[in-house]
Each structure stands twice: as structure tokens, then as C-alpha cells.
Amino acid sequence: MSEPIRNKKVEFPTAPTPQNTPANNAPISSHAQQPGVSSIKEEDLDRAAAASIFAQNPQLVSMIQGKLGSLVGRSSGYIESLPAPVRRRVAGLKGIQKEHSKLETEFQQKVLELEKEYFAKFEPLYGKRATIINGKAEPTEDEVKAGKQEEEEEEKAEEEPKTEEADKPIAAGIPEFWLSAMKNHISLSEMITDRDEEALKHLTDVRMEYLEKPGFRLVFEFSENEFFTNKTITKTYYYQEESGYGGDFIYDHAEGSEIDWKENKDLTVRYESKKQRNKSTKQTRVVKVKVPTDSFFNFFSPPKAPSDDDDDVASDIEERLELDYQLGEDVKEKLIPRAVDWFTGEALQFEEYDEDLDMDEFDEDDEDDEDDDDDDDRRSDGDLDEETDEDDDGSKPKKEAAECKQS
């Protein structure tokens, strides 16, 4: 078995392997020639006025971004101004750098092979873990002994008198293991709504598979439930064919399997009651309209990369793509290997979160989005006027995950 998490956190440098691949290839910038313009003092710039100008002129912002983008990678002219012998030496250094890049790519391939080799050793442990969680087997005495952290507390608990709980039936395995583990992970818990919990109680295992080419697949296994017929739901992450700078594997896109929802059990939608009134007869009727809603199961419908014509939404899509990839990495690199530590909550002490994050900004954005959604949802039916009432009816989650929308 792997070593338990110790109470002391050790910082390790992160290698650019498939488990921490950057979403974008970083451009190479040259600082050979420093700008000759004097710096502008911060107090000389009226930030509020500048922000107002940009807010009122989105085309100006787009033009500036396009101009800056066209300058990336362009030569400053410094290299071209060097004498021919010096330029020849620079070319020689670039040739050496190419050899270095080849070795970096080879290194990353070796790292991936080593990961797969040890993953094959981890799999039997994951299988044994699953049998215990699902009540198909009991841990051995040696496994229990190795898992005890404080022997004195364990012995004290054994000496305590039996209570009436001893007469209660003992559930098989560890009920709601994966749901509890996921709820202790901050990013994953923000995606889980109250309605999702009822479905995730049937989650029996979460595992990972490597693809033949660089990439991985997450597999969520479920027991029979009232929500969908799938036994497994998967999410596959693919990398680009060519390696990035430094031999990194560059993330390309993700694909999720289709969920076969049972009738009226789709957790990714909710129903709104809309009152429609006839202008002539003044009679009203109530209709149910299906609208998307936040749900953990939107994780299996990943966002698509923006096209060249989607400049206005490209920034939002890029953020969602980055978040989607990071969630997959968290499941692969944190949840699956250390599931018991997430179940007990011990893993939380080793997580670092941004305490300075201003959640008020997200709340304001969410309110604006909801207003826009309400406007978009209004539609007419001939001479009918329409009034919309949200139908809670237990169908809308009480907990919304604003930053984890995958729909």
C-alpha cells in the first residue's frame, strides 16, 4: 500500500508531464533590447476613466488585443543588427537548442511510460479498495493495523461499553464513500447540487484509464438507480499530436459519454412554469418549459473550443475549457489516488486556496446572467401574453455552482 499522507507538507517541483500540462503553449519572448521609454507613474493614470472608455468601446479593446497578438513572436530587429559572425554563433546555439528539445520530448515520453508502469501496480490496490467500499470484501488484519494512526485511541474505543447501536444492522461496505470524498474536494463540491447527491449516492467507483496515445479516460461506475440506465459514464481527455515547447503534452479537447436519463429524471435541466394570457379572452394557462440548470453531470458535456468568429465569447470559453481540464486533472491526480483521505477530510490540509478571491464579483455576475436568461426565455404564443414563474417544485437545485457551469 502507498504511504499515508504525513502531517508535514513537502513542496515538490512540478514537472510538465501529462498530469499537469498547460492549456496553452507559452510564447518565447526576447528581452535582448530594453525599451527606451521612461516608465509612467501609476498615480498619473486615471484607472476609472480608462476602464470606462474601454467598457464603452469594446471594438477598441478588440483592436488593441488584435494588435498586441500580432506583435507576439516578432523580432525586435536586434538579432538582425548583429555582425554576421555573431549571427552565425546564434544560429549554432539554436541548433544545439533543437537537440535539447528532442531530448526533452524523449524525456516526457519516458515519464509517461514510467507513469503507466506504476499505474499498472496501483490498479490492484484500487480494485481491492473498490471491493471494500462496496461491501464485497473486508480488509485484512494487516491492512487495518497499517491504517491505524493512533493506537491508543483505537484501544480506548475498544474498551468503551457497548451501546444500543450494536443492535442496529451494519451497512455493507462504506455507504456514500465517493459522494463524501467528492464533497470534501472544494472544486468538485461546488458542482454538486442537492439533486445530484441522490444520484451520486449510487456511485460505486471512480477510476482512470490511459489511452494508447497521450490522454486519459475517467470512468464513473454506478449501481442501479432511478435517474439513468448507464452503468458507467466516462469523460475522455485528448492531447495534441505534436508536443509543445519543452516536450510538453498539450491538451486538445475532452469528450463525455451520453447519459441515458430516465423519463423526467434529467438532472441537467429544470422546469419553469410560464403563465400565458390571451389578449382577447384574457384567459390564462400554465405551461412547463425545460431550461438548462447547474449540475455535476454537466461535467460530461464539456465546452467546445470557440471558432474564429466567436471573438466576443472566446475569453469566457477559454476559462471554461481551462476549468474543465483542471477538474479532470483533480479527479485523476487527487481524488482517485487519495480517495480515502478525501473521504476522511485529511487531504484538505494539503490544499491551497486563494483566500483573497472576491466572491461578491461572482454573485453580481450571476445575477446579471440570470436576468439575461429570464429575458431570453420569454416568448409569445400568437396573441398570448406570457408571465414566467419559476417552478421550484423540488426540481431546481438549492445550491448553484456559478463557476462550474458546463452547459
C-alpha positions as a Markdown table, in Angstrom:
| # | Residue | x | y | z |
|---|---|---|---|---|
| 1 | Met | 0.0 | 0.0 | 0.0 |
| 2 | Ser | 1.1 | 3.6 | -0.6 |
| 3 | Glu | 2.4 | 5.7 | 2.3 |
| 4 | Pro | -0.3 | 7.7 | 4.1 |
| 5 | Ile | -0.3 | 11.4 | 3.9 |
| 6 | Arg | 2.0 | 12.8 | 6.6 |
| 7 | Asn | 1.3 | 15.9 | 8.7 |
| 8 | Lys | 4.1 | 17.8 | 7.1 |
| 9 | Lys | 3.6 | 19.3 | 3.8 |
| 10 | Val | 6.5 | 19.0 | 1.4 |
| 11 | Glu | 6.8 | 21.2 | -1.7 |
| 12 | Phe | 7.9 | 19.3 | -4.8 |
| 13 | Pro | 8.7 | 21.0 | -8.1 |
| 14 | Thr | 6.1 | 20.2 | -10.7 |
| 15 | Ala | 7.3 | 18.6 | -14.0 |
| 16 | Pro | 5.4 | 19.3 | -17.2 |
| 17 | Thr | 4.0 | 15.8 | -17.6 |
| 18 | Pro | 0.6 | 14.8 | -18.9 |
| 19 | Gln | -1.0 | 15.3 | -15.4 |
| 20 | Asn | -0.1 | 19.0 | -15.4 |
| 21 | Thr | 0.0 | 20.0 | -19.0 |
| 22 | Pro | -0.5 | 23.8 | -19.5 |
| 23 | Ala | -3.6 | 24.6 | -21.6 |
| 24 | Asn | -1.7 | 26.8 | -23.9 |
| 25 | Asn | 1.8 | 26.8 | -25.3 |
| 26 | Ala | 3.7 | 29.7 | -23.8 |
| 27 | Pro | 5.3 | 32.1 | -26.4 |
| 28 | Ile | 9.0 | 32.8 | -26.3 |
| 29 | Ser | 9.8 | 36.4 | -25.6 |
| 30 | Ser | 13.2 | 38.1 | -26.1 |
| 31 | His | 14.4 | 40.7 | -23.6 |
| 32 | Ala | 17.6 | 41.5 | -25.5 |
| 33 | Gln | 16.6 | 45.1 | -26.2 |
| 34 | Gln | 15.1 | 47.0 | -23.4 |
| 35 | Pro | 12.5 | 49.8 | -24.2 |
| 36 | Gly | 13.8 | 53.3 | -24.0 |
| 37 | Val | 10.6 | 54.9 | -22.9 |
| 38 | Ser | 10.5 | 56.2 | -19.3 |
| 39 | Ser | 8.0 | 54.5 | -17.0 |
| 40 | Ile | 4.7 | 56.1 | -16.2 |
| 41 | Lys | 3.8 | 56.6 | -12.6 |
| 42 | Glu | 0.8 | 54.7 | -11.5 |
| 43 | Glu | -0.8 | 57.7 | -10.0 |
| 44 | Asp | -0.7 | 59.6 | -13.3 |
| 45 | Leu | -3.2 | 57.1 | -14.8 |
| 46 | Asp | -6.9 | 57.5 | -14.0 |
| 47 | Arg | -7.8 | 53.8 | -14.0 |
| 48 | Ala | -11.5 | 54.5 | -13.5 |
| 49 | Ala | -11.6 | 56.7 | -16.6 |
| 50 | Ala | -9.6 | 54.2 | -18.7 |
| 51 | Ala | -12.0 | 51.4 | -17.6 |
| 52 | Ser | -15.0 | 53.5 | -18.6 |
| 53 | Ile | -13.5 | 54.2 | -22.0 |
| 54 | Phe | -12.8 | 50.5 | -22.6 |
| 55 | Ala | -16.2 | 49.5 | -21.4 |
| 56 | Gln | -17.9 | 51.9 | -23.8 |
| 57 | Asn | -15.7 | 50.9 | -26.7 |
| 58 | Pro | -15.5 | 47.1 | -27.0 |
| 59 | Gln | -14.3 | 47.4 | -30.6 |
| 60 | Leu | -11.3 | 49.5 | -29.3 |
| 61 | Val | -10.5 | 46.7 | -26.9 |
| 62 | Ser | -10.7 | 44.1 | -29.6 |
| 63 | Met | -8.5 | 46.2 | -31.9 |
| 64 | Ile | -5.8 | 46.6 | -29.2 |
| 65 | Gln | -5.9 | 42.9 | -28.4 |
| 66 | Gly | -5.5 | 42.0 | -32.1 |
| 67 | Lys | -2.6 | 44.4 | -32.5 |
| 68 | Leu | -0.8 | 43.0 | -29.4 |
| 69 | Gly | -1.4 | 39.5 | -30.6 |
| 70 | Ser | 0.2 | 40.3 | -34.0 |
| 71 | Leu | 3.3 | 41.5 | -32.2 |
| 72 | Val | 3.9 | 38.2 | -30.3 |
| 73 | Gly | 6.9 | 36.4 | -31.7 |
| 74 | Arg | 8.0 | 39.3 | -34.0 |
| 75 | Ser | 11.7 | 40.2 | -34.0 |
| 76 | Ser | 12.8 | 43.5 | -32.4 |
| 77 | Gly | 15.5 | 43.8 | -35.0 |
| 78 | Tyr | 18.3 | 43.3 | -32.5 |
| 79 | Ile | 19.4 | 39.9 | -33.9 |
| 80 | Glu | 19.4 | 41.2 | -37.5 |
| 81 | Ser | 21.7 | 44.1 | -36.5 |
| 82 | Leu | 24.4 | 41.8 | -35.1 |
| 83 | Pro | 27.6 | 41.2 | -37.2 |
| 84 | Ala | 27.5 | 38.1 | -39.4 |
| 85 | Pro | 29.9 | 36.1 | -37.3 |
| 86 | Val | 27.8 | 36.7 | -34.2 |
| 87 | Arg | 24.6 | 35.8 | -36.0 |
| 88 | Arg | 26.3 | 32.6 | -37.1 |
| 89 | Arg | 27.1 | 31.7 | -33.5 |
| 90 | Val | 23.4 | 32.4 | -32.5 |
| 91 | Ala | 22.3 | 30.1 | -35.3 |
| 92 | Gly | 24.7 | 27.4 | -33.8 |
| 93 | Leu | 23.1 | 27.9 | -30.4 |
| 94 | Lys | 19.7 | 27.4 | -31.9 |
| 95 | Gly | 20.9 | 24.2 | -33.4 |
| 96 | Ile | 22.0 | 23.0 | -30.0 |
| 97 | Gln | 18.7 | 24.0 | -28.6 |
| 98 | Lys | 16.9 | 21.8 | -31.1 |
| 99 | Glu | 18.9 | 18.8 | -29.9 |
| 100 | His | 17.9 | 19.8 | -26.4 |
| 101 | Ser | 14.3 | 19.9 | -27.4 |
| 102 | Lys | 14.5 | 16.4 | -28.9 |
| 103 | Leu | 15.8 | 15.1 | -25.6 |
| 104 | Glu | 13.1 | 16.9 | -23.7 |
| 105 | Thr | 10.5 | 15.2 | -25.9 |
| 106 | Glu | 12.1 | 11.9 | -25.3 |
| 107 | Phe | 12.2 | 12.6 | -21.5 |
| 108 | Gln | 8.4 | 13.3 | -21.5 |
| 109 | Gln | 7.8 | 10.1 | -23.3 |
| 110 | Lys | 9.9 | 8.2 | -20.8 |
| 111 | Val | 8.0 | 9.8 | -17.9 |
| 112 | Leu | 4.7 | 8.8 | -19.5 |
| 113 | Glu | 5.9 | 5.2 | -19.8 |
| 114 | Leu | 7.0 | 5.2 | -16.2 |
| 115 | Glu | 3.6 | 6.6 | -15.1 |
| 116 | Lys | 1.9 | 3.8 | -17.0 |
| 117 | Glu | 4.2 | 1.2 | -15.5 |
| 118 | Tyr | 3.4 | 2.3 | -11.9 |
| 119 | Phe | -0.2 | 2.8 | -12.7 |
| 120 | Ala | -0.4 | -0.9 | -13.5 |
| 121 | Lys | 0.9 | -1.5 | -10.0 |
| 122 | Phe | -1.7 | 0.8 | -8.5 |
| 123 | Glu | -4.6 | -0.8 | -10.2 |
| 124 | Pro | -4.8 | -4.0 | -8.0 |
| 125 | Leu | -4.9 | -1.7 | -4.9 |
| 126 | Tyr | -7.7 | 0.4 | -6.5 |
| 127 | Gly | -9.5 | -2.9 | -7.2 |
| 128 | Lys | -9.1 | -4.1 | -3.6 |
| 129 | Arg | -10.3 | -0.6 | -2.4 |
| 130 | Ala | -13.5 | -0.9 | -4.5 |
| 131 | Thr | -14.4 | -4.4 | -3.1 |
| 132 | Ile | -14.2 | -3.0 | 0.5 |
| 133 | Ile | -16.1 | 0.2 | -0.3 |
| 134 | Asn | -18.9 | -1.8 | -2.0 |
| 135 | Gly | -19.1 | -4.5 | 0.7 |
| 136 | Lys | -17.7 | -7.4 | -1.3 |
| 137 | Ala | -14.8 | -8.0 | 1.0 |
| 138 | Glu | -13.4 | -7.0 | 4.3 |
| 139 | Pro | -9.9 | -5.6 | 4.9 |
| 140 | Thr | -7.3 | -7.9 | 6.4 |
| 141 | Glu | -5.9 | -7.5 | 9.9 |
| 142 | Asp | -2.6 | -6.4 | 8.5 |
| 143 | Glu | -4.3 | -3.7 | 6.4 |
| 144 | Val | -6.3 | -2.5 | 9.4 |
| 145 | Lys | -3.3 | -2.4 | 11.6 |
| 146 | Ala | -1.3 | -0.4 | 8.9 |
| 147 | Gly | -4.1 | 2.1 | 8.7 |
| 148 | Lys | -4.4 | 2.9 | 12.4 |
| 149 | Gln | -3.0 | 6.3 | 13.1 |
| 150 | Glu | -3.3 | 6.5 | 16.8 |
| 151 | Glu | -3.2 | 3.1 | 18.5 |
| 152 | Glu | -4.0 | 4.5 | 21.9 |
| 153 | Glu | -7.3 | 6.0 | 20.7 |
| 154 | Glu | -8.2 | 2.7 | 19.0 |
| 155 | Glu | -7.6 | 0.7 | 22.2 |
| 156 | Lys | -9.6 | 3.2 | 24.2 |
| 157 | Ala | -12.5 | 2.9 | 21.8 |
| 158 | Glu | -12.5 | -0.9 | 22.1 |
| 159 | Glu | -12.7 | -0.6 | 25.9 |
| 160 | Glu | -15.8 | 1.6 | 25.8 |
| 161 | Pro | -19.0 | -0.2 | 26.8 |
| 162 | Lys | -21.3 | -1.3 | 24.0 |
| 163 | Thr | -24.3 | 0.9 | 23.3 |
| 164 | Glu | -27.6 | 0.2 | 21.7 |
| 165 | Glu | -26.0 | 0.9 | 18.3 |
| 166 | Ala | -24.5 | -2.5 | 18.4 |
| 167 | Asp | -28.0 | -3.9 | 17.9 |
| 168 | Lys | -28.5 | -1.9 | 14.7 |
| 169 | Pro | -27.9 | -3.5 | 11.4 |
| 170 | Ile | -24.5 | -2.7 | 9.9 |
| 171 | Ala | -24.5 | -1.5 | 6.3 |
| 172 | Ala | -22.3 | -3.3 | 3.9 |
| 173 | Gly | -19.1 | -1.6 | 2.8 |
| 174 | Ile | -18.8 | 2.2 | 3.2 |
| 175 | Pro | -22.1 | 3.9 | 2.1 |
| 176 | Glu | -21.8 | 7.1 | 0.1 |
| 177 | Phe | -18.0 | 6.9 | 0.1 |
| 178 | Trp | -17.4 | 8.6 | -3.3 |
| 179 | Leu | -20.1 | 11.2 | -2.7 |
| 180 | Ser | -18.5 | 12.2 | 0.6 |
| 181 | Ala | -15.0 | 12.2 | -0.9 |
| 182 | Met | -16.1 | 14.5 | -3.7 |
| 183 | Lys | -18.0 | 16.9 | -1.4 |
| 184 | Asn | -14.7 | 17.3 | 0.6 |
| 185 | His | -12.9 | 18.5 | -2.6 |
| 186 | Ile | -13.7 | 22.2 | -2.9 |
| 187 | Ser | -13.8 | 22.4 | -6.7 |
| 188 | Leu | -15.9 | 19.3 | -7.1 |
| 189 | Ser | -18.2 | 20.1 | -4.3 |
| 190 | Glu | -19.2 | 23.4 | -5.9 |
| 191 | Met | -20.5 | 21.4 | -8.8 |
| 192 | Ile | -22.7 | 19.1 | -6.8 |
| 193 | Thr | -26.3 | 20.2 | -6.2 |
| 194 | Asp | -28.8 | 18.8 | -3.7 |
| 195 | Arg | -30.5 | 16.9 | -6.5 |
| 196 | Asp | -27.1 | 15.5 | -7.7 |
| 197 | Glu | -26.5 | 14.0 | -4.3 |
| 198 | Glu | -29.3 | 11.5 | -4.7 |
| 199 | Ala | -27.8 | 10.2 | -7.9 |
| 200 | Leu | -24.2 | 10.3 | -6.7 |
| 201 | Lys | -25.1 | 8.1 | -3.7 |
| 202 | His | -25.1 | 5.3 | -6.3 |
| 203 | Leu | -21.5 | 6.0 | -7.4 |
| 204 | Thr | -19.6 | 2.7 | -6.7 |
| 205 | Asp | -16.2 | 3.5 | -8.1 |
| 206 | Val | -14.2 | 6.2 | -9.9 |
| 207 | Arg | -11.2 | 5.0 | -11.9 |
| 208 | Met | -8.9 | 6.1 | -14.7 |
| 209 | Glu | -7.5 | 4.6 | -17.9 |
| 210 | Tyr | -4.6 | 5.7 | -20.1 |
| 211 | Leu | -5.2 | 5.9 | -23.8 |
| 212 | Glu | -2.9 | 4.3 | -26.3 |
| 213 | Lys | -1.8 | 7.8 | -27.4 |
| 214 | Pro | -1.3 | 10.5 | -24.9 |
| 215 | Gly | -4.5 | 11.1 | -23.0 |
| 216 | Phe | -6.7 | 9.5 | -20.3 |
| 217 | Arg | -10.2 | 8.5 | -19.6 |
| 218 | Leu | -12.2 | 8.9 | -16.3 |
| 219 | Val | -14.7 | 6.2 | -15.6 |
| 220 | Phe | -17.6 | 6.7 | -13.1 |
| 221 | Glu | -19.4 | 3.4 | -12.2 |
| 222 | Phe | -22.9 | 3.4 | -10.8 |
| 223 | Ser | -25.2 | 0.9 | -9.3 |
| 224 | Glu | -28.8 | 0.7 | -10.5 |
| 225 | Asn | -30.7 | 3.9 | -9.8 |
| 226 | Glu | -33.8 | 5.9 | -10.6 |
| 227 | Phe | -32.1 | 8.6 | -12.7 |
| 228 | Phe | -30.3 | 6.9 | -15.6 |
| 229 | Thr | -29.7 | 3.5 | -17.1 |
| 230 | Asn | -25.9 | 3.8 | -17.6 |
| 231 | Lys | -23.7 | 1.5 | -15.6 |
| 232 | Thr | -20.7 | 3.7 | -16.4 |
| 233 | Ile | -20.3 | 7.3 | -17.5 |
| 234 | Thr | -17.0 | 8.4 | -19.0 |
| 235 | Lys | -15.0 | 11.5 | -19.7 |
| 236 | Thr | -12.0 | 11.3 | -22.1 |
| 237 | Tyr | -9.2 | 13.9 | -22.3 |
| 238 | Tyr | -7.2 | 14.1 | -25.5 |
| 239 | Tyr | -3.8 | 15.7 | -26.2 |
| 240 | Gln | -2.5 | 17.2 | -29.4 |
| 241 | Glu | -0.4 | 15.0 | -31.7 |
| 242 | Glu | 2.6 | 17.4 | -31.6 |
| 243 | Ser | 4.4 | 18.2 | -28.4 |
| 244 | Gly | 4.7 | 21.7 | -27.1 |
| 245 | Tyr | 7.7 | 23.7 | -26.0 |
| 246 | Gly | 9.9 | 21.7 | -23.8 |
| 247 | Gly | 8.3 | 18.4 | -24.9 |
| 248 | Asp | 5.1 | 19.1 | -23.0 |
| 249 | Phe | 1.9 | 17.2 | -23.9 |
| 250 | Ile | -0.6 | 19.9 | -25.0 |
| 251 | Tyr | -4.2 | 19.4 | -24.0 |
| 252 | Asp | -6.6 | 19.5 | -27.0 |
| 253 | His | -10.2 | 18.6 | -26.1 |
| 254 | Ala | -12.4 | 16.4 | -24.0 |
| 255 | Glu | -15.4 | 14.2 | -24.8 |
| 256 | Gly | -18.1 | 12.9 | -22.5 |
| 257 | Ser | -20.3 | 9.9 | -22.9 |
| 258 | Glu | -24.1 | 10.4 | -23.4 |
| 259 | Ile | -26.2 | 9.9 | -20.3 |
| 260 | Asp | -29.4 | 7.9 | -20.8 |
| 261 | Trp | -31.7 | 9.7 | -18.5 |
| 262 | Lys | -34.9 | 8.1 | -17.4 |
| 263 | Glu | -38.2 | 10.0 | -18.0 |
| 264 | Asn | -38.3 | 13.3 | -16.1 |
| 265 | Lys | -35.1 | 12.4 | -14.3 |
| 266 | Asp | -32.6 | 14.6 | -16.2 |
| 267 | Leu | -30.6 | 16.4 | -13.5 |
| 268 | Thr | -29.1 | 18.9 | -16.0 |
| 269 | Val | -32.4 | 20.6 | -16.6 |
| 270 | Arg | -35.2 | 22.1 | -14.6 |
| 271 | Tyr | -38.8 | 23.1 | -15.4 |
| 272 | Glu | -40.2 | 26.6 | -15.2 |
| 273 | Ser | -43.9 | 27.4 | -15.1 |
| 274 | Lys | -44.9 | 30.0 | -17.6 |
| 275 | Lys | -48.3 | 31.7 | -17.4 |
| 276 | Gln | -49.7 | 32.7 | -20.8 |
| 277 | Arg | -52.6 | 35.1 | -21.1 |
| 278 | Asn | -54.8 | 35.5 | -24.2 |
| 279 | Lys | -55.1 | 39.2 | -25.1 |
| 280 | Ser | -58.6 | 38.7 | -26.5 |
| 281 | Thr | -60.2 | 36.4 | -24.0 |
| 282 | Lys | -58.0 | 37.3 | -21.0 |
| 283 | Gln | -57.8 | 33.6 | -20.2 |
| 284 | Thr | -54.6 | 32.2 | -18.8 |
| 285 | Arg | -52.9 | 28.9 | -19.0 |
| 286 | Val | -49.8 | 27.4 | -17.4 |
| 287 | Val | -47.1 | 25.6 | -19.4 |
| 288 | Lys | -43.9 | 23.9 | -18.4 |
| 289 | Val | -40.7 | 24.9 | -20.1 |
| 290 | Lys | -37.4 | 22.9 | -19.8 |
| 291 | Val | -34.3 | 25.1 | -19.2 |
| 292 | Pro | -30.7 | 24.1 | -18.5 |
| 293 | Thr | -29.5 | 24.2 | -14.9 |
| 294 | Asp | -26.3 | 23.6 | -12.9 |
| 295 | Ser | -25.5 | 20.0 | -12.2 |
| 296 | Phe | -22.4 | 17.9 | -11.6 |
| 297 | Phe | -23.5 | 15.8 | -14.6 |
| 298 | Asn | -22.8 | 18.8 | -16.9 |
| 299 | Phe | -19.2 | 17.7 | -16.4 |
| 300 | Phe | -19.8 | 15.0 | -19.0 |
| 301 | Ser | -20.8 | 17.7 | -21.6 |
| 302 | Pro | -17.6 | 19.7 | -21.9 |
| 303 | Pro | -17.4 | 23.1 | -23.5 |
| 304 | Lys | -16.3 | 23.3 | -27.1 |
| 305 | Ala | -13.4 | 25.4 | -28.3 |
| 306 | Pro | -14.5 | 28.7 | -29.8 |
| 307 | Ser | -14.3 | 29.3 | -33.5 |
| 308 | Asp | -12.6 | 32.2 | -35.2 |
| 309 | Asp | -16.0 | 34.1 | -35.4 |
| 310 | Asp | -16.6 | 33.9 | -31.7 |
| 311 | Asp | -14.3 | 36.6 | -30.5 |
| 312 | Asp | -16.9 | 38.1 | -28.1 |
| 313 | Val | -17.2 | 34.8 | -26.2 |
| 314 | Ala | -13.7 | 33.4 | -26.7 |
| 315 | Ser | -12.4 | 34.6 | -23.3 |
| 316 | Asp | -15.3 | 33.0 | -21.4 |
| 317 | Ile | -15.0 | 29.8 | -23.3 |
| 318 | Glu | -11.2 | 29.6 | -22.7 |
| 319 | Glu | -11.8 | 30.0 | -19.0 |
| 320 | Arg | -14.4 | 27.2 | -19.0 |
| 321 | Leu | -12.1 | 25.0 | -21.0 |
| 322 | Glu | -9.3 | 25.6 | -18.5 |
| 323 | Leu | -11.6 | 24.9 | -15.6 |
| 324 | Asp | -12.9 | 21.7 | -17.3 |
| 325 | Tyr | -9.4 | 20.4 | -17.8 |
| 326 | Gln | -8.4 | 21.2 | -14.3 |
| 327 | Leu | -11.4 | 19.4 | -12.9 |
| 328 | Gly | -10.4 | 16.3 | -14.8 |
| 329 | Glu | -6.8 | 16.6 | -13.5 |
| 330 | Asp | -8.1 | 16.9 | -10.0 |
| 331 | Val | -10.1 | 13.7 | -10.3 |
| 332 | Lys | -7.1 | 11.9 | -11.9 |
| 333 | Glu | -4.3 | 13.2 | -9.7 |
| 334 | Lys | -6.0 | 13.8 | -6.4 |
| 335 | Leu | -9.4 | 12.2 | -6.0 |
| 336 | Ile | -8.6 | 8.7 | -7.3 |
| 337 | Pro | -5.2 | 8.1 | -5.8 |
| 338 | Arg | -6.1 | 9.6 | -2.3 |
| 339 | Ala | -9.8 | 8.8 | -2.2 |
| 340 | Val | -9.8 | 7.7 | 1.5 |
| 341 | Asp | -8.0 | 10.9 | 2.5 |
| 342 | Trp | -10.7 | 13.0 | 0.8 |
| 343 | Phe | -13.4 | 10.8 | 2.4 |
| 344 | Thr | -11.9 | 11.5 | 5.9 |
| 345 | Gly | -11.1 | 15.1 | 5.1 |
| 346 | Glu | -7.4 | 14.7 | 5.8 |
| 347 | Ala | -6.5 | 15.8 | 2.3 |
| 348 | Leu | -7.9 | 19.3 | 2.8 |
| 349 | Gln | -4.9 | 20.3 | 5.0 |
| 350 | Phe | -2.7 | 19.9 | 1.9 |
| 351 | Glu | -4.8 | 22.0 | -0.4 |
| 352 | Glu | -4.0 | 25.7 | -1.1 |
| 353 | Tyr | -6.9 | 28.0 | -2.0 |
| 354 | Asp | -7.0 | 31.7 | -2.9 |
| 355 | Glu | -8.4 | 33.3 | 0.3 |
| 356 | Asp | -8.4 | 36.7 | -1.4 |
| 357 | Leu | -10.9 | 35.7 | -4.1 |
| 358 | Asp | -13.7 | 38.2 | -4.1 |
| 359 | Met | -16.9 | 36.2 | -4.3 |
| 360 | Asp | -19.0 | 39.3 | -4.4 |
| 361 | Glu | -18.0 | 39.8 | -8.0 |
| 362 | Phe | -19.2 | 36.3 | -8.9 |
| 363 | Asp | -22.5 | 36.9 | -7.2 |
| 364 | Glu | -23.1 | 40.1 | -9.1 |
| 365 | Asp | -22.2 | 38.4 | -12.4 |
| 366 | Asp | -24.6 | 35.6 | -11.6 |
| 367 | Glu | -27.5 | 38.0 | -11.0 |
| 368 | Asp | -26.8 | 39.7 | -14.4 |
| 369 | Asp | -26.7 | 36.3 | -16.1 |
| 370 | Glu | -30.0 | 35.2 | -14.5 |
| 371 | Asp | -31.7 | 38.4 | -15.7 |
| 372 | Asp | -30.4 | 37.9 | -19.2 |
| 373 | Asp | -31.6 | 34.3 | -19.1 |
| 374 | Asp | -35.1 | 35.3 | -18.0 |
| 375 | Asp | -35.3 | 37.8 | -20.9 |
| 376 | Asp | -34.2 | 35.2 | -23.4 |
| 377 | Asp | -36.7 | 32.7 | -22.0 |
| 378 | Arg | -39.7 | 34.9 | -22.6 |
| 379 | Arg | -41.5 | 34.0 | -25.8 |
| 380 | Ser | -45.0 | 34.7 | -27.1 |
| 381 | Asp | -47.7 | 32.3 | -28.5 |
| 382 | Gly | -49.8 | 34.1 | -31.0 |
| 383 | Asp | -52.0 | 36.6 | -29.1 |
| 384 | Leu | -50.9 | 35.3 | -25.8 |
| 385 | Asp | -49.0 | 37.4 | -23.3 |
| 386 | Glu | -46.6 | 35.5 | -21.2 |
| 387 | Glu | -45.7 | 35.7 | -17.5 |
| 388 | Thr | -43.0 | 33.5 | -16.1 |
| 389 | Asp | -42.9 | 31.9 | -12.7 |
| 390 | Glu | -40.1 | 29.7 | -11.7 |
| 391 | Asp | -41.3 | 26.3 | -10.6 |
| 392 | Asp | -39.1 | 25.2 | -7.7 |
| 393 | Asp | -41.1 | 22.0 | -7.2 |
| 394 | Gly | -38.0 | 20.4 | -5.9 |
| 395 | Ser | -36.6 | 20.5 | -9.4 |
| 396 | Lys | -34.3 | 23.4 | -9.1 |
| 397 | Pro | -31.1 | 22.8 | -7.0 |
| 398 | Lys | -30.8 | 24.8 | -3.9 |
| 399 | Lys | -27.1 | 25.2 | -4.4 |
| 400 | Glu | -25.9 | 26.7 | -7.7 |
| 401 | Ala | -22.3 | 26.3 | -8.9 |
| 402 | Ala | -21.8 | 29.6 | -10.8 |
| 403 | Glu | -18.2 | 29.0 | -11.8 |
| 404 | Cys | -18.7 | 25.4 | -12.8 |
| 405 | Lys | -21.3 | 25.7 | -15.5 |
| 406 | Gln | -20.6 | 23.2 | -18.2 |
| 407 | Ser | -23.7 | 23.6 | -20.2 |
